[in-house]
Amino acid sequence: MYHWHTKVRYSEVNEHAGLTVTSLINYLQDSCTFQSEDLSVGVDFLKKHHSAWVILGWQIEIFRMPRFMDEIDVQTWPYDFKGFYGYRNFRICDKEGTCLVQANSLWGFVNLDTGRPTRLFPEVTDPYIPMDPPLPMDLPPKKIVFQEGDPVEEQAPFLVQRHHLDTNHHVNNGQYVQMAMEYLKEEKEIARIRVVYRRAAVLGDRIFPSVAARDDRLQVELGSGDRTPYAVVELIYRQ
């Protein structure tokens, strides 16, 4: 298990001094990047092998959102590798060890030259062995679908900008969640975030949002011009 001890900074919080959802996702993806760099299988190693990890899905459960100046321990560990898939857990705990956030994620290993999945090889996976067991999380279906009868509102399209991109020249996975957050019509406390990533958006792509709002959740499909999804985001509110 990899540990990253840090403190919530002012630049990472919202108007109520709570960690923003975008900053939360940044903590998670930064922690696994730090681990891979420490194990010498990070960005430069992957570029040398014309490969990359791409996120396929998140399930993030928020028990209490960290706040400004909280001392936190961000934990992450992969718990399985199969074919071209990697499975990884995360936790964020306070200084007393209480779990504030836990998450499960699914990653795909891709060839950067072809953009297609490629099988994992020992040089990538062996540094993580031995692995810790997975968290006992209740994992929902892999797809996020609008409920039949839900009113779906088509929103104005917008262009992918440079600030949305990561080192793979794709929209960073946290940016899709930030895009979805823009359609919250009122302030809600979020208890669970689910994201399914379908394809990578790049600079200049036009994104067409479709939004379904209910009392207990917000679902946002961020699609292309032909309505093929780039990502589908579900925000479930605390009741």
C-alpha positions as CSV (number, residue, x, y, z in Angstrom):
1,M,0.0,0.0,0.0
2,Y,1.3,3.5,-0.9
3,H,0.8,6.3,1.5
4,W,0.9,10.0,0.7
5,H,0.6,12.4,3.8
6,T,-0.5,15.9,3.0
7,K,-2.7,18.8,4.1
8,V,-5.7,20.3,2.3
9,R,-4.7,23.6,0.8
10,Y,-6.7,26.8,0.4
11,S,-6.4,26.5,-3.4
12,E,-8.2,23.1,-3.3
13,V,-11.4,24.1,-1.4
14,N,-14.7,25.6,-2.3
15,E,-16.5,28.6,-0.8
16,H,-17.4,26.6,2.3
17,A,-13.8,25.4,2.8
18,G,-14.5,21.9,1.8
19,L,-12.3,20.0,-0.7
20,T,-13.7,20.4,-4.2
21,V,-14.7,17.2,-6.1
22,T,-12.1,18.0,-8.8
23,S,-9.4,18.3,-6.1
24,L,-10.5,15.1,-4.5
25,I,-10.1,13.2,-7.9
26,N,-6.7,14.9,-8.3
27,Y,-5.6,13.5,-5.0
28,L,-6.6,10.0,-6.1
29,Q,-4.9,10.1,-9.5
30,D,-1.8,11.9,-8.1
31,S,-1.4,9.2,-5.5
32,C,-1.3,6.3,-8.0
33,T,1.0,8.4,-10.2
34,F,3.4,8.9,-7.2
35,Q,3.4,5.2,-6.5
36,S,4.2,4.3,-10.1
37,E,7.0,6.9,-10.2
38,D,8.5,5.6,-6.9
39,L,8.5,2.1,-8.4
40,S,10.2,3.3,-11.7
41,V,7.2,2.4,-13.8
42,G,5.9,5.9,-14.2
43,V,5.4,8.4,-17.1
44,D,8.9,8.1,-18.6
45,F,8.9,4.3,-18.4
46,L,5.5,4.1,-20.1
47,K,6.5,6.5,-22.8
48,K,9.6,4.4,-23.5
49,H,7.3,1.4,-24.0
50,H,4.7,3.5,-26.1
51,S,2.1,2.7,-23.5
52,A,-0.2,4.4,-21.0
53,W,-2.8,3.6,-18.3
54,V,-6.2,5.1,-19.1
55,I,-9.0,5.3,-16.6
56,L,-12.2,3.3,-17.5
57,G,-14.3,3.9,-14.4
58,W,-14.5,5.3,-10.9
59,Q,-16.7,4.6,-7.9
60,I,-15.9,7.1,-5.1
61,E,-17.7,6.9,-1.8
62,I,-17.6,10.1,0.3
63,F,-18.3,9.6,4.1
64,R,-17.0,13.1,4.9
65,M,-15.3,15.5,2.6
66,P,-11.9,16.7,3.8
67,R,-11.7,20.4,4.7
68,F,-9.2,23.2,4.6
69,M,-6.1,22.5,6.7
70,D,-7.1,18.9,7.4
71,E,-4.1,16.6,7.7
72,I,-4.9,13.5,5.5
73,D,-3.3,10.2,4.5
74,V,-4.1,9.3,0.8
75,Q,-3.7,5.6,0.3
76,T,-3.7,3.5,-2.9
77,W,-2.9,0.0,-4.0
78,P,-3.6,-2.1,-7.1
79,Y,-5.3,-5.4,-6.1
80,D,-5.5,-7.3,-9.4
81,F,-4.2,-7.4,-13.0
82,K,-6.0,-9.3,-15.8
83,G,-5.2,-9.2,-19.5
84,F,-5.0,-5.4,-20.1
85,Y,-7.0,-4.4,-17.0
86,G,-5.7,-3.0,-13.7
87,Y,-7.9,-2.8,-10.6
88,R,-7.0,-0.2,-7.9
89,N,-8.4,1.0,-4.6
90,F,-8.0,4.2,-2.7
91,R,-8.7,5.6,0.7
92,I,-8.3,9.0,2.3
93,C,-8.1,9.0,6.1
94,D,-7.8,11.7,8.7
95,K,-4.9,12.0,11.1
96,E,-6.8,9.7,13.6
97,G,-7.1,7.0,10.9
98,T,-10.8,7.5,10.2
99,C,-11.7,6.7,6.6
100,L,-13.2,9.8,4.9
101,V,-13.3,8.6,1.3
102,Q,-12.9,5.2,-0.4
103,A,-12.8,4.5,-4.1
104,N,-12.5,1.7,-6.6
105,S,-11.2,2.2,-10.1
106,L,-10.7,0.2,-13.3
107,W,-7.9,1.0,-15.7
108,G,-6.9,-0.1,-19.2
109,F,-3.4,-0.5,-20.5
110,V,-3.1,0.8,-24.1
111,N,-0.6,1.1,-26.8
112,L,-0.1,4.8,-27.6
113,D,0.9,4.1,-31.3
114,T,-2.4,2.3,-32.0
115,G,-4.7,3.6,-29.3
116,R,-5.8,0.1,-28.6
117,P,-5.6,-2.1,-25.5
118,T,-2.5,-4.1,-25.1
119,R,-1.6,-7.0,-22.8
120,L,0.2,-6.2,-19.6
121,F,3.8,-7.5,-19.3
122,P,5.8,-8.4,-16.1
123,E,8.0,-5.3,-16.1
124,V,4.8,-3.2,-15.6
125,T,3.1,-5.4,-13.0
126,D,5.8,-7.1,-11.0
127,P,6.9,-4.0,-9.1
128,Y,3.5,-3.9,-7.4
129,I,3.7,-7.4,-6.1
130,P,2.8,-8.4,-3.4
131,M,-0.6,-6.7,-3.6
132,D,-3.0,-5.9,-0.8
133,P,-6.6,-7.3,-1.0
134,P,-9.5,-5.2,-2.4
135,L,-11.7,-3.1,-0.2
136,P,-15.1,-4.7,0.7
137,M,-17.1,-2.3,-1.5
138,D,-20.5,-2.8,-2.9
139,L,-19.8,-2.4,-6.7
140,P,-22.8,-1.4,-8.9
141,P,-23.3,-2.3,-12.5
142,K,-20.5,-1.1,-14.8
143,K,-22.9,0.9,-17.0
144,I,-24.6,4.1,-16.0
145,V,-27.9,4.4,-17.8
146,F,-30.7,7.0,-17.6
147,Q,-33.8,5.7,-16.0
148,E,-36.8,5.1,-18.3
149,G,-39.1,8.1,-18.0
150,D,-36.4,10.5,-16.7
151,P,-36.6,13.9,-18.4
152,V,-33.3,14.3,-20.3
153,E,-32.3,17.9,-21.1
154,E,-29.8,18.5,-24.0
155,Q,-27.4,21.3,-23.0
156,A,-25.4,23.7,-25.2
157,P,-22.3,22.1,-26.6
158,F,-18.8,23.4,-25.8
159,L,-15.2,22.9,-27.1
160,V,-12.4,21.0,-25.4
161,Q,-9.8,23.6,-24.4
162,R,-6.1,23.2,-23.6
163,H,-6.6,23.4,-19.9
164,H,-8.7,20.2,-20.0
165,L,-5.8,18.1,-21.3
166,D,-3.3,15.8,-19.6
167,T,0.2,14.5,-20.7
168,N,-1.5,12.0,-23.1
169,H,-3.1,15.0,-24.8
170,H,-6.6,13.7,-23.8
171,V,-9.1,15.3,-21.5
172,N,-8.0,14.6,-17.9
173,N,-10.4,12.2,-16.2
174,G,-11.2,14.7,-13.4
175,Q,-12.2,17.3,-15.9
176,Y,-15.2,15.3,-17.1
177,V,-16.5,15.3,-13.5
178,Q,-16.0,19.1,-13.3
179,M,-17.9,19.4,-16.5
180,A,-20.8,17.4,-15.0
181,M,-20.7,19.5,-11.8
182,E,-21.7,22.6,-13.8
183,Y,-25.2,21.2,-14.2
184,L,-26.0,21.0,-10.5
185,K,-28.9,23.5,-10.1
186,E,-28.6,23.7,-6.4
187,E,-26.0,23.0,-3.7
188,K,-26.0,19.3,-2.8
189,E,-23.8,17.1,-0.6
190,I,-22.4,14.3,-2.7
191,A,-22.2,10.9,-1.2
192,R,-21.1,8.8,-4.2
193,I,-19.5,9.6,-7.6
194,R,-19.6,7.1,-10.4
195,V,-17.9,7.7,-13.8
196,V,-17.7,5.5,-16.8
197,Y,-15.2,6.6,-19.5
198,R,-16.0,5.4,-23.0
199,R,-13.6,7.2,-25.3
200,A,-11.0,10.0,-25.0
201,A,-11.8,13.6,-26.1
202,V,-9.0,15.7,-27.4
203,L,-8.3,19.4,-28.1
204,G,-11.0,20.9,-30.4
205,D,-13.6,18.2,-29.9
206,R,-17.1,19.5,-29.3
207,I,-18.9,18.0,-26.3
208,F,-22.7,17.7,-26.2
209,P,-24.0,17.2,-22.7
210,S,-27.3,15.4,-21.9
211,V,-28.5,15.8,-18.3
212,A,-31.0,13.9,-16.2
213,A,-31.8,15.3,-12.8
214,R,-33.6,13.5,-10.0
215,D,-34.2,14.2,-6.3
216,D,-31.4,11.8,-5.3
217,R,-28.9,12.1,-8.2
218,L,-27.6,13.9,-11.3
219,Q,-26.6,12.0,-14.4
220,V,-24.7,13.7,-17.2
221,E,-23.7,12.1,-20.5
222,L,-20.9,14.0,-22.2
223,G,-21.1,12.9,-25.8
224,S,-19.7,13.7,-29.2
225,G,-21.6,15.1,-32.2
226,D,-23.0,11.7,-33.1
227,R,-24.0,11.2,-29.4
228,T,-21.4,8.6,-28.7
229,P,-20.4,9.1,-25.1
230,Y,-16.9,10.3,-24.0
231,A,-17.9,9.8,-20.4
232,V,-21.0,9.3,-18.3
233,V,-21.0,10.8,-14.8
234,E,-23.4,10.1,-11.9
235,L,-23.5,12.2,-8.7
236,I,-25.5,10.6,-5.9
237,Y,-26.6,12.9,-3.1
238,R,-26.5,12.2,0.6
239,Q,-30.0,11.7,1.9
